[in-house]
Protein backbone atom coordinates (compact mmCIF):
# COMPACT_ATOMS: atom_id res chain seq x y z
CA UNK A 1 0.00 0.00 0.00
CA UNK A 2 1.49 3.30 -1.11
CA UNK A 3 1.86 5.98 1.56
CA UNK A 4 2.88 9.59 0.90
CA UNK A 5 5.89 10.98 2.75
CA UNK A 6 3.55 12.70 5.23
CA UNK A 7 1.59 9.49 5.82
CA UNK A 8 4.87 7.58 6.41
CA UNK A 9 5.84 10.19 8.98
CA UNK A 10 2.46 9.98 10.69
CA UNK A 11 2.80 6.20 10.82
CA UNK A 12 6.28 6.50 12.31
CA UNK A 13 5.19 8.77 15.13
CA UNK A 14 6.17 12.23 13.86
CA UNK A 15 2.73 13.52 14.95
CA UNK A 16 2.60 11.61 18.22
CA UNK A 17 1.63 8.19 19.49
CA UNK A 18 -2.13 8.46 18.95
CA UNK A 19 -1.80 9.48 15.30
CA UNK A 20 0.70 6.63 14.77
CA UNK A 21 -1.69 4.16 16.41
CA UNK A 22 -4.57 5.32 14.17
CA UNK A 23 -2.41 5.14 11.02
CA UNK A 24 -1.35 1.61 11.97
CA UNK A 25 -4.98 0.54 12.28
CA UNK A 26 -5.92 2.13 8.93
CA UNK A 27 -2.90 0.65 7.12
CA UNK A 28 -3.69 -2.80 8.53
CA UNK A 29 -7.32 -2.52 7.37
CA UNK A 30 -6.13 -1.21 4.00
CA UNK A 31 -3.83 -4.22 3.59
CA UNK A 32 -6.57 -6.66 4.56
CA UNK A 33 -9.01 -5.16 2.01
CA UNK A 34 -6.43 -4.58 -0.75
CA UNK A 35 -6.19 -0.76 -0.71
CA UNK A 36 -3.56 0.66 -3.08
CA UNK A 37 -3.26 3.95 -1.14
CA UNK A 38 -4.96 6.22 1.36
CA UNK A 39 -7.60 8.80 0.40
CA UNK A 40 -8.25 12.05 2.23
CA UNK A 41 -11.71 12.28 3.78
CA UNK A 42 -13.82 15.42 4.17
CA UNK A 43 -15.80 14.28 7.21
CA UNK A 44 -16.21 11.41 9.64
CA UNK A 45 -19.08 10.11 11.70
CA UNK A 46 -18.23 8.36 14.95
CA UNK A 47 -20.46 5.60 16.29
CA UNK A 48 -20.19 3.63 19.52
CA UNK A 49 -21.57 6.50 21.59
CA UNK A 50 -24.22 4.92 23.79
CA UNK A 51 -23.00 3.50 27.08
CA UNK A 52 -25.51 0.71 26.46
CA UNK A 53 -23.61 -0.33 23.30
CA UNK A 54 -19.97 0.18 24.31
CA UNK A 55 -20.08 -0.39 28.08
CA UNK A 56 -17.03 -0.05 30.31
CA UNK A 57 -14.41 -1.25 27.75
CA UNK A 58 -15.55 1.35 25.21
CA UNK A 59 -15.58 4.11 27.80
CA UNK A 60 -12.08 3.11 28.94
CA UNK A 61 -10.82 3.25 25.32
CA UNK A 62 -12.30 6.73 24.72
CA UNK A 63 -11.11 8.03 28.08
CA UNK A 64 -7.56 6.92 27.21
CA UNK A 65 -7.65 8.48 23.73
CA UNK A 66 -8.95 11.81 25.06
CA UNK A 67 -6.42 11.85 27.92
CA UNK A 68 -3.55 11.23 25.50
CA UNK A 69 -4.55 14.28 23.48
CA UNK A 70 -6.31 12.71 20.45
CA UNK A 71 -7.81 15.40 18.17
CA UNK A 72 -9.89 14.99 15.05
CA UNK A 73 -8.66 16.86 11.96
CA UNK A 74 -11.81 16.77 9.81
CA UNK A 75 -15.39 17.68 10.79
CA UNK A 76 -16.56 14.70 12.82
CA UNK A 77 -20.17 14.12 13.77
CA UNK A 78 -21.47 11.97 16.61
CA UNK A 79 -24.03 9.17 16.44
CA UNK A 80 -26.91 9.04 18.98
CA UNK A 81 -26.06 8.58 22.64
CA UNK A 82 -27.97 6.44 25.15
CA UNK A 83 -30.15 9.26 26.48
CA UNK A 84 -31.50 12.76 25.91
CA UNK A 85 -28.56 14.72 27.27
CA UNK A 86 -30.67 17.66 28.38
CA UNK A 87 -33.66 15.79 29.73
CA UNK A 88 -32.66 12.28 30.75
CA UNK A 89 -34.36 12.26 34.16
CA UNK A 90 -37.80 12.55 32.51
CA UNK A 91 -37.19 9.30 30.63
CA UNK A 92 -36.41 7.05 33.59
CA UNK A 93 -32.63 6.92 32.95
CA UNK A 94 -30.65 5.93 36.05
CA UNK A 95 -28.05 8.26 37.60
CA UNK A 96 -25.41 5.56 37.10
CA UNK A 97 -26.10 5.23 33.36
CA UNK A 98 -26.25 9.02 32.93
CA UNK A 99 -22.90 9.52 34.65
CA UNK A 100 -21.18 7.04 32.32
CA UNK A 101 -22.92 8.48 29.25
CA UNK A 102 -21.82 12.02 30.13
CA UNK A 103 -18.22 10.79 30.48
CA UNK A 104 -18.37 9.33 26.98
CA UNK A 105 -19.71 12.60 25.56
CA UNK A 106 -16.99 14.56 27.38
CA UNK A 107 -14.29 12.32 25.89
CA UNK A 108 -15.59 12.94 22.35
CA UNK A 109 -15.82 16.67 23.06
CA UNK A 110 -12.18 16.76 24.20
CA UNK A 111 -11.22 15.19 20.86
CA UNK A 112 -13.03 17.96 18.98
CA UNK A 113 -15.97 15.81 17.79
CA UNK A 114 -19.20 17.80 17.24
CA UNK A 115 -21.80 16.66 19.75
CA UNK A 116 -24.57 16.26 17.19
CA UNK A 117 -25.71 12.90 18.61
CA UNK A 118 -27.65 11.97 15.50
CA UNK A 119 -27.69 9.34 12.77
CA UNK A 120 -28.65 12.01 10.20
CA UNK A 121 -25.46 14.11 9.88
CA UNK A 122 -26.56 15.06 6.35
CA UNK A 123 -29.46 17.07 7.88
CA UNK A 124 -27.19 18.93 10.28
CA UNK A 125 -25.00 21.08 8.09
CA UNK A 126 -22.80 18.23 6.89
CA UNK A 127 -24.05 17.58 3.39
CA UNK A 128 -21.21 15.96 1.42
CA UNK A 129 -20.87 16.36 -2.34
CA UNK A 130 -20.96 13.71 -5.04
CA UNK A 131 -17.80 11.52 -4.98
CA UNK A 132 -16.42 12.99 -1.77
CA UNK A 133 -14.62 10.44 0.39
CA UNK A 134 -15.97 10.02 3.93
CA UNK A 135 -15.52 7.72 6.89
CA UNK A 136 -19.01 7.37 8.31
CA UNK A 137 -20.06 4.54 10.54
CA UNK A 138 -23.78 4.47 11.29
CA UNK A 139 -25.32 2.15 8.73
CA UNK A 140 -28.33 4.31 7.79
CA UNK A 141 -26.10 7.38 7.34
CA UNK A 142 -23.60 5.35 5.28
CA UNK A 143 -26.23 4.02 2.88
CA UNK A 144 -27.78 7.49 2.52
CA UNK A 145 -24.41 9.12 1.75
CA UNK A 146 -23.48 6.45 -0.81
CA UNK A 147 -26.85 6.07 -2.51
CA UNK A 148 -28.74 9.36 -2.33
CA UNK A 149 -25.73 11.70 -2.46
CA UNK A 150 -23.21 9.57 -4.36
CA UNK A 151 -20.46 10.24 -1.80
CA UNK A 152 -18.10 7.36 -0.98
CA UNK A 153 -17.85 5.62 2.37
CA UNK A 154 -17.47 2.11 3.64
CA UNK A 155 -19.42 0.98 6.70
CA UNK A 156 -16.79 1.95 9.24
CA UNK A 157 -16.67 0.55 12.75
CA UNK A 158 -16.42 2.96 15.70
CA UNK A 159 -12.61 2.67 16.06
CA UNK A 160 -11.84 2.89 12.33
CA UNK A 161 -14.08 5.97 11.88
CA UNK A 162 -12.34 7.64 14.81
CA UNK A 163 -8.91 6.70 13.43
CA UNK A 164 -9.92 8.19 10.07
CA UNK A 165 -11.14 11.36 11.82
CA UNK A 166 -7.84 11.70 13.68
CA UNK A 167 -5.65 11.14 10.59
CA UNK A 168 -8.02 12.67 8.00
CA UNK A 169 -7.62 9.58 5.84
CA UNK A 170 -8.94 6.13 5.08
CA UNK A 171 -7.85 3.23 2.87
CA UNK A 172 -8.84 3.37 -0.79
CA UNK A 173 -10.89 0.15 -0.97
CA UNK A 174 -14.47 -1.10 -1.07
CA UNK A 175 -17.03 1.58 -1.91
CA UNK A 176 -14.34 4.23 -2.42
CA UNK A 177 -13.67 2.56 -5.79
CA UNK A 178 -15.99 3.10 -8.78
CA UNK A 179 -15.73 -0.55 -9.86
CA UNK A 180 -17.23 -1.71 -6.53
CA UNK A 181 -20.28 0.51 -6.82
CA UNK A 182 -22.03 -1.32 -9.65
CA UNK A 183 -25.37 -3.02 -8.97
CA UNK A 184 -25.51 -6.81 -8.91
CA UNK A 185 -29.27 -7.39 -8.51
CA UNK A 186 -32.28 -5.85 -10.18
CA UNK A 187 -35.40 -5.37 -8.06
CA UNK A 188 -38.51 -4.68 -10.08
CA UNK A 189 -41.08 -3.04 -7.81
CA UNK A 190 -44.59 -3.88 -9.04
CA UNK A 191 -46.56 -2.08 -6.38
CA UNK A 192 -47.09 1.52 -5.28
CA UNK A 193 -45.17 2.65 -2.23
CA UNK A 194 -47.29 5.26 -0.47
CA UNK A 195 -45.90 5.76 3.01
CA UNK A 196 -42.61 5.68 4.88
CA UNK A 197 -43.70 2.31 6.26
CA UNK A 198 -44.06 0.96 2.68
CA UNK A 199 -40.57 2.17 1.77
CA UNK A 200 -39.23 0.74 4.98
CA UNK A 201 -40.89 -2.63 4.37
CA UNK A 202 -39.41 -2.83 0.86
CA UNK A 203 -36.00 -1.92 2.31
CA UNK A 204 -36.34 -4.61 4.96
CA UNK A 205 -37.41 -7.23 2.41
CA UNK A 206 -34.53 -6.29 0.10
CA UNK A 207 -31.88 -6.71 2.79
CA UNK A 208 -33.38 -10.03 3.82
CA UNK A 209 -33.54 -11.22 0.22
CA UNK A 210 -30.17 -10.16 -1.20
CA UNK A 211 -28.13 -9.73 2.03
CA UNK A 212 -25.22 -7.32 1.38
CA UNK A 213 -25.33 -7.03 -2.41
CA UNK A 214 -25.98 -3.80 -4.38
CA UNK A 215 -29.58 -3.54 -5.64
CA UNK A 216 -30.82 -1.50 -8.58
CA UNK A 217 -34.52 -0.65 -8.21
CA UNK A 218 -36.94 -0.11 -11.09
CA UNK A 219 -40.59 0.82 -10.71
CA UNK A 220 -40.27 3.23 -7.79
CA UNK A 221 -42.32 6.36 -8.47
CA UNK A 222 -42.21 9.69 -6.69
CA UNK A 223 -40.34 9.65 -3.44
CA UNK A 224 -39.10 12.14 -0.87
CA UNK A 225 -35.74 12.41 0.85
CA UNK A 226 -37.44 11.14 4.01
CA UNK A 227 -38.75 8.08 2.15
CA UNK A 228 -35.19 7.30 1.03
CA UNK A 229 -33.83 7.87 4.52
CA UNK A 230 -36.07 5.23 6.10
CA UNK A 231 -35.79 2.93 3.06
CA UNK A 232 -31.99 2.66 3.21
CA UNK A 233 -31.95 2.30 6.98
CA UNK A 234 -34.12 -0.84 6.81
CA UNK A 235 -32.03 -2.35 4.00
CA UNK A 236 -28.81 -1.74 5.88
CA UNK A 237 -30.26 -3.30 9.04
CA UNK A 238 -31.79 -6.45 7.58
CA UNK A 239 -29.03 -7.22 5.12
CA UNK A 240 -25.90 -5.10 5.54
CA UNK A 241 -26.46 -3.20 2.28
CA UNK A 242 -24.38 0.00 2.02
CA UNK A 243 -25.36 1.23 -1.45
CA UNK A 244 -28.45 1.06 -3.67
CA UNK A 245 -29.48 2.69 -6.92
CA UNK A 246 -32.98 3.74 -8.01
CA UNK A 247 -33.74 4.23 -11.68
CA UNK A 248 -34.10 7.94 -12.47
CA UNK A 249 -33.75 8.91 -8.81
CA UNK A 250 -30.24 8.37 -7.44
CA UNK A 251 -27.07 9.89 -8.96
CA UNK A 252 -25.28 6.69 -9.98
CA UNK A 253 -28.31 4.92 -11.42
CA UNK A 254 -27.07 5.16 -15.00
CA UNK A 255 -25.55 1.69 -14.85
CA UNK A 256 -25.51 -1.34 -17.10
CA UNK A 257 -28.37 -3.52 -15.78
CA UNK A 258 -29.10 -5.86 -18.73
CA UNK A 259 -27.48 -8.97 -17.28
CA UNK A 260 -28.55 -8.61 -13.70
CA UNK A 261 -30.54 -11.24 -11.88
CA UNK A 262 -34.11 -9.88 -11.67
CA UNK A 263 -36.26 -10.19 -8.55
CA UNK A 264 -39.88 -9.00 -8.49
CA UNK A 265 -41.47 -7.29 -5.49
CA UNK A 266 -45.26 -7.44 -5.53
CA UNK A 267 -48.14 -6.01 -3.51
CA UNK A 268 -48.39 -9.40 -1.85
CA UNK A 269 -44.71 -9.27 -0.81
CA UNK A 270 -45.34 -5.84 0.70
CA UNK A 271 -48.34 -7.10 2.66
CA UNK A 272 -46.49 -10.20 3.86
CA UNK A 273 -43.44 -8.20 4.88
CA UNK A 274 -45.49 -5.64 6.81
CA UNK A 275 -47.24 -8.36 8.77
CA UNK A 276 -43.97 -10.28 9.38
CA UNK A 277 -42.55 -7.22 11.11
CA UNK A 278 -45.30 -7.18 13.77
CA UNK A 279 -45.73 -9.56 16.68
CA UNK A 280 -48.20 -7.51 18.73
CA UNK A 281 -50.98 -5.11 17.80
CA UNK A 282 -51.72 -2.94 20.81
CA UNK A 283 -48.68 -0.69 21.36
CA UNK A 284 -48.22 0.95 24.74
CA UNK A 285 -45.47 3.18 23.30
CA UNK A 286 -45.26 4.57 19.76
CA UNK A 287 -41.84 5.64 18.50
CA UNK A 288 -41.13 7.69 15.39
CA UNK A 289 -37.74 8.79 14.12
CA UNK A 290 -35.59 5.87 13.07
CA UNK A 291 -33.52 7.34 11.43
CA UNK A 292 -33.91 10.59 13.37
CA UNK A 293 -36.95 12.56 12.25
CA UNK A 294 -36.33 15.45 9.90
CA UNK A 295 -37.95 18.84 10.45
CA UNK A 296 -40.41 18.00 7.64
CA UNK A 297 -41.45 14.81 9.43
CA UNK A 298 -41.93 16.73 12.70
CA UNK A 299 -44.04 19.27 10.82
CA UNK A 300 -46.24 16.52 9.35
CA UNK A 301 -46.74 14.99 12.79
CA UNK A 302 -47.55 18.38 14.27
CA UNK A 303 -50.37 18.83 11.74
CA UNK A 304 -51.73 15.37 12.52
CA UNK A 305 -51.61 15.96 16.29
CA UNK A 306 -52.92 19.51 16.42
CA UNK A 307 -55.92 19.77 18.74
CA UNK A 308 -55.90 16.00 19.52
CA UNK A 309 -55.20 14.10 22.74
CA UNK A 310 -53.20 10.89 22.76
CA UNK A 311 -54.14 8.00 24.99
CA UNK A 312 -50.84 6.20 24.32
CA UNK A 313 -47.30 7.47 24.73
CA UNK A 314 -45.68 8.80 21.57
CA UNK A 315 -41.98 9.67 21.41
CA UNK A 316 -40.46 11.42 18.41
CA UNK A 317 -36.70 10.91 18.18
CA UNK A 318 -34.71 13.61 16.46
CA UNK A 319 -31.55 15.66 16.60
CA UNK A 320 -31.30 18.69 18.87
CA UNK A 321 -30.98 21.04 15.89
CA UNK A 322 -34.27 19.89 14.28
CA UNK A 323 -35.94 20.28 17.69
CA UNK A 324 -34.74 23.88 17.95
CA UNK A 325 -36.55 24.62 14.69
CA UNK A 326 -39.64 22.83 15.99
CA UNK A 327 -39.46 24.94 19.18
CA UNK A 328 -39.14 28.14 17.15
CA UNK A 329 -42.15 27.26 14.99
CA UNK A 330 -44.32 26.40 18.01
CA UNK A 331 -44.50 22.73 16.89
CA UNK A 332 -42.99 21.36 20.10
CA UNK A 333 -45.79 23.02 22.09
CA UNK A 334 -48.51 21.51 19.86
CA UNK A 335 -46.89 18.07 20.08
CA UNK A 336 -46.61 18.26 23.86
CA UNK A 337 -50.17 19.56 24.13
CA UNK A 338 -51.32 16.34 22.43
CA UNK A 339 -49.36 14.32 24.99
CA UNK A 340 -46.35 13.34 22.83
CA UNK A 341 -42.67 14.02 23.53
CA UNK A 342 -39.75 15.04 21.36
CA UNK A 343 -36.62 13.18 22.43
CA UNK A 344 -33.19 14.40 21.33
CA UNK A 345 -29.67 12.91 21.15
CA UNK A 346 -30.76 9.27 21.40
CA UNK A 347 -33.09 6.69 19.90
CA UNK A 348 -35.37 3.78 20.73
CA UNK A 349 -32.63 1.23 20.07
CA UNK A 350 -29.53 2.70 21.76
CA UNK A 351 -31.34 3.98 24.87
CA UNK A 352 -31.98 1.46 27.68
CA UNK A 353 -35.61 0.84 26.67
CA UNK A 354 -35.34 -2.73 27.93
CA UNK A 355 -35.24 -1.34 31.48
CA UNK A 356 -38.59 0.41 30.98
CA UNK A 357 -41.96 -1.16 31.44
CA UNK A 358 -43.27 -1.07 27.85
CA UNK A 359 -44.34 -4.31 26.22
CA UNK A 360 -45.41 -3.57 22.64
CA UNK A 361 -43.71 -0.78 20.68
CA UNK A 362 -45.38 0.75 17.62
CA UNK A 363 -43.07 1.97 14.86
CA UNK A 364 -43.07 2.78 11.14
CA UNK A 365 -39.38 1.89 10.81
CA UNK A 366 -38.20 -1.49 9.52
CA UNK A 367 -34.84 -0.86 11.16
CA UNK A 368 -36.39 -0.25 14.58
CA UNK A 369 -38.68 -3.26 14.07
CA UNK A 370 -35.62 -5.41 13.35
CA UNK A 371 -33.63 -4.27 16.41
CA UNK A 372 -36.26 -3.68 19.13
CA UNK A 373 -36.81 -7.40 19.90
CA UNK A 374 -33.09 -8.23 20.25
CA UNK A 375 -31.59 -5.02 21.68
CA UNK A 376 -34.52 -3.94 23.83
CA UNK A 377 -36.48 -7.17 24.42
CA UNK A 378 -39.73 -5.63 23.14
CA UNK A 379 -42.51 -6.80 20.86
CA UNK A 380 -43.25 -4.69 17.79
CA UNK A 381 -46.29 -3.35 16.02
CA UNK A 382 -45.17 -2.17 12.56
CA UNK A 383 -47.47 0.24 10.71
CA UNK A 384 -47.63 3.58 8.92
CA UNK A 385 -47.99 6.76 10.93
CA UNK A 386 -51.74 7.13 10.39
CA UNK A 387 -52.41 3.60 11.66
CA UNK A 388 -50.08 4.17 14.62
CA UNK A 389 -51.88 7.38 15.50
CA UNK A 390 -55.23 5.64 15.18
CA UNK A 391 -54.09 3.29 17.96
CA UNK A 392 -52.76 6.18 20.01
CA UNK A 393 -55.77 8.44 19.64
CA UNK A 394 -58.42 5.86 20.51
FE1 LIG B 1 -30.74 6.10 14.02
FE2 LIG B 1 -31.15 4.68 16.17
FE3 LIG B 1 -32.49 4.12 14.01
S1 LIG B 1 -29.20 5.33 15.40
S2 LIG B 1 -31.16 4.71 12.34
S3 LIG B 1 -32.61 6.03 15.17
S4 LIG B 1 -31.63 2.65 15.40
Boltz pocket constraint, residues with backbone or C-beta under 6 A from the ligand:
constraints:
  - pocket:
      binder: B
      contacts: [[A, 80], [A, 119], [A, 138], [A, 140], [A, 233], [A, 289], [A, 290], [A, 291], [A, 292], [A, 317], [A, 346], [A, 347], [A, 348], [A, 349], [A, 350], [A, 367], [A, 368], [A, 371]]
      max_distance: 6.0
